[in-house]
Amino acid sequence: MSDSVESRPGAAAGRKRPGGPFRHVGARGVAGIFLVAALVFAAVGAAAGNVFYLRLGTEALILSGLAMSVDLLLGYTGLLSLGQAMFFGLGAYASAVLLRDYHTGFWGALVLTELLVVPVAVVAGAIAIRARGVYFILITFGLAQVIGKVIYNTRWLGGSDGMVGIPVVHAPFGIFRLDLGNPVSFFLLVLAIVAVLYVALGYLMNTPFGRTLGAIRSNESRVRYLGFDPWRYKLAAYVLAGMLAAFSGALYPMLRGFVSPELMSFSMSADAVIMVILGGVGTLIGPIYGSVILIGLKTLISGWTEHHQIAIGIIFMLAVIFMPRGLIGLVARRASRVVRPEADQ
């Protein structure tokens, strides 16, 4: 009995700690590091007066919302969507129209955008969820192409030129108003929004709903045999992911002052998938890191060569080969090697 696992709590802890507690404590730690780094970035940018990098960082944070929506489908539900940019673009166009033509203001644009996108997400989800595997991927891709072409050929929305002239707005918070024309203020606001989305999604994935999505990803047939309807859960996840992407898209015209059909292109959806894979599938914090990494690489490499997509493709292939679980998976593996010897003592 002296050699049993029960009589050696250190050994038991050594088996459990790397896989279980690190997944939660480590994720908080990595998220905390990102938050601190982002605040330092904002402080340095404000001190240096560097508008370009502050707006670039804000764009990376906005796109991280799109990446998290992809991770919600891919990492937690097992659904790979190649058309998630459709919702991002719809959110951007809806927000642009509401701000420019109807002057709804910051909160009005966000709320009304969500209300307009939900019916589209329900219909698109009802169509796509009926298919599985590669057919689901192709349907999401096809839906995005159809909606993108409609936007492209609509003169009222600017056609191929997109929409310009989006006014600079203020975000009211009770007794004070945040000027979104100020790069530092906008960066901090988007950082706070991304932090809230991350915490909310993390909480949701730890509820019975989130665990059911995980079970569907692992074995959909078994979930059906247990009396649950996987179709409803997948549809709910698809709609939620669409709302998240549209919400992020609604912030884009407030930053750039224009929108274009490129926001709904296949390359935008592909970039979101790359962000998730670079950061770590099924982690939520991984897509945020992945967004910053990809936007940073694109900016850096495009300064050297106009063929930056080739370089990005090579880097992506190397990342898949040497970091199959993404950056967060690599950090978790390294941390587990440190934790295991300490736990065995």
C-alpha positions as CSV (number, residue, x, y, z in Angstrom):
1,M,0.0,0.0,0.0
2,S,2.9,2.3,0.5
3,D,3.5,2.4,-3.2
4,S,-0.1,3.2,-4.2
5,V,-1.1,6.4,-5.8
6,E,-3.4,7.3,-3.0
7,S,-0.5,7.1,-0.5
8,R,1.6,9.4,-2.6
9,P,-0.3,12.7,-3.0
10,G,2.7,14.3,-4.7
11,A,2.6,11.7,-7.5
12,A,-1.1,12.2,-7.9
13,A,-0.6,15.9,-8.1
14,G,2.1,15.4,-10.7
15,R,-0.3,13.6,-12.9
16,K,-3.1,16.1,-12.6
17,R,-1.6,19.5,-12.4
18,P,-0.1,19.9,-15.8
19,G,-3.4,18.9,-17.6
20,G,-6.0,20.3,-15.4
21,P,-5.2,23.4,-13.3
22,F,-2.7,24.8,-15.8
23,R,-5.5,25.0,-18.4
24,H,-7.4,27.5,-16.2
25,V,-4.7,29.2,-14.1
26,G,-2.2,29.2,-17.0
27,A,-4.8,30.7,-19.3
28,R,-5.5,33.5,-16.8
29,G,-1.8,34.1,-16.5
30,V,-1.3,34.3,-20.3
31,A,-4.4,36.6,-20.6
32,G,-3.0,38.8,-17.8
33,I,0.4,39.1,-19.6
34,F,-1.4,40.2,-22.7
35,L,-3.4,42.8,-20.8
36,V,-0.3,44.2,-19.1
37,A,1.6,44.3,-22.4
38,A,-1.4,46.0,-24.1
39,L,-1.5,48.7,-21.4
40,V,2.2,49.3,-21.7
41,F,1.8,49.5,-25.5
42,A,-0.9,52.1,-25.0
43,A,1.2,54.1,-22.6
44,V,4.3,54.1,-24.8
45,G,2.2,55.0,-27.9
46,A,0.6,57.9,-26.0
47,A,3.9,59.2,-24.8
48,A,5.5,58.9,-28.3
49,G,2.3,60.2,-30.1
50,N,2.5,57.3,-32.5
51,V,-1.0,57.2,-34.1
52,F,-0.1,54.6,-36.7
53,Y,0.8,51.8,-34.3
54,L,-2.0,52.7,-31.9
55,R,-4.5,52.3,-34.7
56,L,-2.8,49.2,-36.0
57,G,-3.0,47.7,-32.5
58,T,-6.7,48.7,-32.3
59,E,-7.3,46.9,-35.6
60,A,-5.6,43.8,-34.3
61,L,-7.9,43.8,-31.2
62,I,-11.0,44.3,-33.4
63,L,-9.9,41.3,-35.6
64,S,-9.3,39.2,-32.5
65,G,-13.1,39.3,-32.0
66,L,-13.5,37.8,-35.4
67,A,-10.9,35.2,-34.6
68,M,-12.6,34.3,-31.3
69,S,-15.8,33.7,-33.2
70,V,-14.0,31.2,-35.5
71,D,-12.5,29.5,-32.4
72,L,-16.0,29.2,-30.9
73,L,-17.0,27.2,-33.9
74,L,-13.8,25.3,-34.6
75,G,-12.2,24.8,-31.2
76,Y,-15.4,24.3,-29.1
77,T,-17.9,22.9,-31.6
78,G,-15.8,21.2,-34.2
79,L,-17.1,23.3,-37.1
80,L,-14.7,24.9,-39.5
81,S,-16.2,28.0,-41.1
82,L,-14.6,29.6,-44.2
83,G,-17.2,32.3,-44.3
84,Q,-17.0,34.0,-41.0
85,A,-15.9,37.2,-42.6
86,M,-19.5,37.5,-43.9
87,F,-20.7,38.4,-40.5
88,F,-17.8,40.7,-39.8
89,G,-18.5,42.5,-43.1
90,L,-22.2,42.7,-42.5
91,G,-21.6,44.2,-39.0
92,A,-19.2,46.7,-40.5
93,Y,-21.6,47.8,-43.3
94,A,-24.6,47.9,-40.9
95,S,-22.6,50.1,-38.5
96,A,-21.4,52.3,-41.3
97,V,-24.9,52.9,-42.6
98,L,-26.3,53.5,-39.1
99,L,-23.6,56.0,-38.2
100,R,-23.4,57.9,-41.5
101,D,-27.1,57.9,-42.6
102,Y,-29.0,57.6,-39.4
103,H,-26.6,59.1,-36.8
104,T,-27.5,56.5,-34.2
105,G,-24.3,57.0,-32.2
106,F,-21.9,54.5,-30.7
107,W,-24.3,52.3,-28.6
108,G,-27.1,52.6,-31.1
109,A,-24.9,51.3,-33.9
110,L,-23.7,48.3,-31.9
111,V,-27.1,47.3,-30.6
112,L,-28.9,47.7,-33.9
113,T,-26.2,45.9,-35.8
114,E,-26.7,42.9,-33.6
115,L,-30.4,43.0,-34.1
116,L,-30.0,43.1,-37.9
117,V,-27.4,40.3,-38.0
118,V,-29.2,37.8,-35.8
119,P,-31.9,36.9,-38.4
120,V,-29.2,36.5,-41.1
121,A,-27.2,34.2,-38.8
122,V,-30.2,32.1,-38.0
123,V,-31.1,31.6,-41.6
124,A,-27.5,31.0,-42.7
125,G,-27.0,28.6,-39.7
126,A,-30.1,26.7,-40.5
127,I,-28.8,26.1,-44.0
128,A,-25.2,25.3,-43.1
129,I,-25.6,23.2,-40.0
130,R,-27.6,20.6,-42.0
131,A,-24.3,19.6,-43.7
132,R,-21.3,18.0,-42.1
133,G,-17.6,18.0,-42.6
134,V,-16.3,19.4,-45.9
135,Y,-19.9,20.2,-47.0
136,F,-20.4,22.5,-44.1
137,I,-17.1,24.3,-45.0
138,L,-18.2,24.7,-48.6
139,I,-21.6,26.0,-47.6
140,T,-20.2,28.6,-45.3
141,F,-17.7,29.6,-48.0
142,G,-20.5,29.8,-50.6
143,L,-22.8,31.9,-48.4
144,A,-20.0,34.4,-47.8
145,Q,-19.4,34.6,-51.5
146,V,-23.0,35.2,-52.3
147,I,-23.5,38.0,-49.7
148,G,-20.2,39.5,-50.6
149,K,-21.2,39.8,-54.3
150,V,-24.5,41.3,-53.3
151,I,-22.7,44.0,-51.3
152,Y,-20.2,44.5,-54.1
153,N,-23.0,45.1,-56.7
154,T,-25.1,47.4,-54.5
155,R,-24.6,51.0,-55.4
156,W,-26.3,52.3,-52.3
157,L,-23.5,50.7,-50.3
158,G,-20.8,52.1,-52.5
159,G,-20.4,49.1,-54.7
160,S,-16.8,48.0,-55.3
161,D,-15.5,51.3,-53.8
162,G,-17.1,50.7,-50.5
163,M,-18.5,53.4,-48.1
164,V,-16.6,56.4,-46.9
165,G,-17.4,59.4,-44.8
166,I,-18.1,57.5,-41.6
167,P,-18.2,60.2,-38.9
168,V,-16.1,60.2,-35.8
169,V,-18.3,59.3,-32.8
170,H,-18.2,59.5,-29.0
171,A,-18.9,56.6,-26.7
172,P,-21.1,57.9,-23.8
173,F,-20.5,56.3,-20.4
174,G,-22.8,58.0,-17.9
175,I,-21.3,61.3,-16.9
176,F,-18.5,61.3,-19.4
177,R,-18.0,60.7,-23.1
178,L,-15.1,58.9,-24.7
179,D,-13.8,60.6,-27.9
180,L,-13.1,57.7,-30.4
181,G,-11.1,60.1,-32.5
182,N,-8.4,59.9,-29.9
183,P,-6.3,56.8,-30.7
184,V,-5.4,56.0,-27.1
185,S,-9.0,56.2,-26.0
186,F,-10.2,54.0,-28.8
187,F,-7.5,51.5,-28.2
188,L,-8.3,51.2,-24.5
189,L,-12.0,51.0,-25.2
190,V,-11.5,48.1,-27.7
191,L,-9.1,46.4,-25.2
192,A,-11.8,46.6,-22.5
193,I,-14.4,45.2,-24.9
194,V,-12.2,42.3,-26.0
195,A,-11.5,41.6,-22.3
196,V,-15.2,41.5,-21.5
197,L,-15.9,39.2,-24.5
198,Y,-13.0,36.9,-23.5
199,V,-14.3,36.6,-19.9
200,A,-17.9,36.1,-21.0
201,L,-17.1,33.4,-23.5
202,G,-14.8,31.7,-21.0
203,Y,-17.6,31.6,-18.5
204,L,-20.1,30.4,-21.2
205,M,-17.8,27.5,-22.2
206,N,-17.8,26.3,-18.6
207,T,-21.6,26.1,-18.4
208,P,-23.6,23.0,-19.4
209,F,-24.1,24.6,-22.8
210,G,-20.4,24.9,-23.4
211,R,-19.7,21.4,-22.2
212,T,-22.4,20.1,-24.5
213,L,-20.7,21.8,-27.4
214,G,-17.4,20.1,-26.4
215,A,-19.2,16.8,-26.3
216,I,-20.6,17.4,-29.8
217,R,-17.1,18.1,-31.0
218,S,-15.9,14.8,-29.5
219,N,-18.7,12.5,-30.4
220,E,-21.9,13.9,-31.9
221,S,-23.6,10.5,-32.1
222,R,-23.2,9.8,-28.4
223,V,-24.7,13.2,-27.5
224,R,-27.7,12.4,-29.7
225,Y,-28.1,9.0,-27.9
226,L,-28.1,10.8,-24.5
227,G,-31.2,12.7,-25.6
228,F,-29.7,16.0,-26.7
229,D,-30.4,17.6,-30.1
230,P,-26.9,18.5,-31.5
231,W,-28.5,20.5,-34.3
232,R,-29.9,23.0,-31.9
233,Y,-26.7,23.4,-30.0
234,K,-24.7,23.8,-33.2
235,L,-27.2,26.4,-34.5
236,A,-26.9,28.3,-31.3
237,A,-23.1,28.3,-31.5
238,Y,-23.2,29.4,-35.1
239,V,-25.6,32.3,-34.3
240,L,-23.5,33.3,-31.3
241,A,-20.3,33.2,-33.4
242,G,-22.0,35.3,-36.1
243,M,-23.1,37.9,-33.5
244,L,-19.6,38.1,-32.1
245,A,-18.1,38.6,-35.5
246,A,-20.7,41.2,-36.4
247,F,-20.1,43.0,-33.1
248,S,-16.4,43.2,-33.9
249,G,-17.1,44.3,-37.4
250,A,-19.3,47.1,-36.1
251,L,-16.2,48.7,-34.5
252,Y,-14.2,48.7,-37.7
253,P,-15.8,51.7,-39.5
254,M,-15.5,53.7,-36.3
255,L,-11.7,53.1,-36.5
256,R,-11.0,53.4,-40.2
257,G,-13.8,55.7,-41.4
258,F,-14.7,53.5,-44.3
259,V,-15.7,49.9,-45.2
260,S,-15.2,47.9,-48.4
261,P,-16.3,44.5,-49.8
262,E,-12.8,43.2,-49.0
263,L,-14.0,42.9,-45.4
264,M,-16.2,40.0,-46.6
265,S,-13.6,38.3,-48.8
266,F,-12.3,34.8,-48.5
267,S,-8.9,36.1,-47.5
268,M,-10.4,37.8,-44.4
269,S,-12.0,34.5,-43.3
270,A,-8.8,32.6,-44.0
271,D,-6.8,35.1,-42.0
272,A,-9.2,34.6,-39.0
273,V,-8.6,30.8,-39.3
274,I,-4.8,31.4,-39.4
275,M,-5.1,33.6,-36.3
276,V,-6.8,30.8,-34.4
277,I,-4.3,28.1,-35.5
278,L,-1.3,30.4,-34.7
279,G,-2.6,31.2,-31.3
280,G,-4.1,27.9,-30.3
281,V,-7.4,26.3,-31.2
282,G,-9.9,26.0,-28.4
283,T,-8.2,28.4,-26.0
284,L,-10.0,31.8,-26.6
285,I,-6.9,33.7,-25.6
286,G,-5.0,32.1,-28.4
287,P,-6.9,33.9,-31.2
288,I,-6.2,37.2,-29.5
289,Y,-2.5,36.5,-29.6
290,G,-2.8,35.1,-33.1
291,S,-4.5,38.3,-34.3
292,V,-1.7,40.5,-33.0
293,I,1.0,38.1,-34.4
294,L,-0.6,38.0,-37.9
295,I,-1.2,41.7,-38.1
296,G,2.3,42.4,-36.8
297,L,3.9,40.0,-39.3
298,K,1.9,41.5,-42.2
299,T,2.9,45.0,-41.4
300,L,6.5,44.1,-40.9
301,I,6.9,41.9,-44.0
302,S,4.9,44.2,-46.3
303,G,7.5,46.9,-45.5
304,W,10.2,44.6,-47.1
305,T,8.3,43.1,-50.0
306,E,5.0,43.3,-51.8
307,H,4.8,39.5,-51.8
308,H,4.2,39.3,-48.1
309,Q,1.5,36.7,-48.5
310,I,4.1,34.2,-49.6
311,A,6.1,34.9,-46.5
312,I,3.0,34.6,-44.3
313,G,2.2,31.3,-45.9
314,I,5.6,29.9,-45.2
315,I,5.5,31.1,-41.6
316,F,2.1,29.6,-41.2
317,M,3.3,26.2,-42.5
318,L,6.3,26.2,-40.2
319,A,4.0,27.1,-37.3
320,V,1.7,24.2,-38.0
321,I,4.7,21.8,-38.2
322,F,6.5,23.0,-35.1
323,M,3.6,24.3,-33.1
324,P,0.6,22.1,-34.0
325,R,-1.3,23.3,-30.9
326,G,-0.4,26.9,-31.4
327,L,1.4,29.4,-29.3
328,I,-0.7,28.7,-26.2
329,G,-0.2,24.9,-26.6
330,L,3.5,25.5,-26.8
331,V,3.4,27.6,-23.6
332,A,1.3,24.9,-21.9
333,R,3.7,22.1,-22.8
334,R,6.7,24.1,-21.6
335,A,5.0,25.0,-18.4
336,S,3.9,21.4,-17.8
337,R,7.6,20.4,-17.9
338,V,8.3,22.9,-15.2
339,V,5.3,22.0,-13.1
340,R,5.8,18.2,-13.2
341,P,9.1,17.9,-11.5
342,E,8.0,20.3,-8.7
343,A,4.8,18.3,-8.2
344,D,6.7,15.0,-8.0
345,Q,8.8,16.2,-5.1
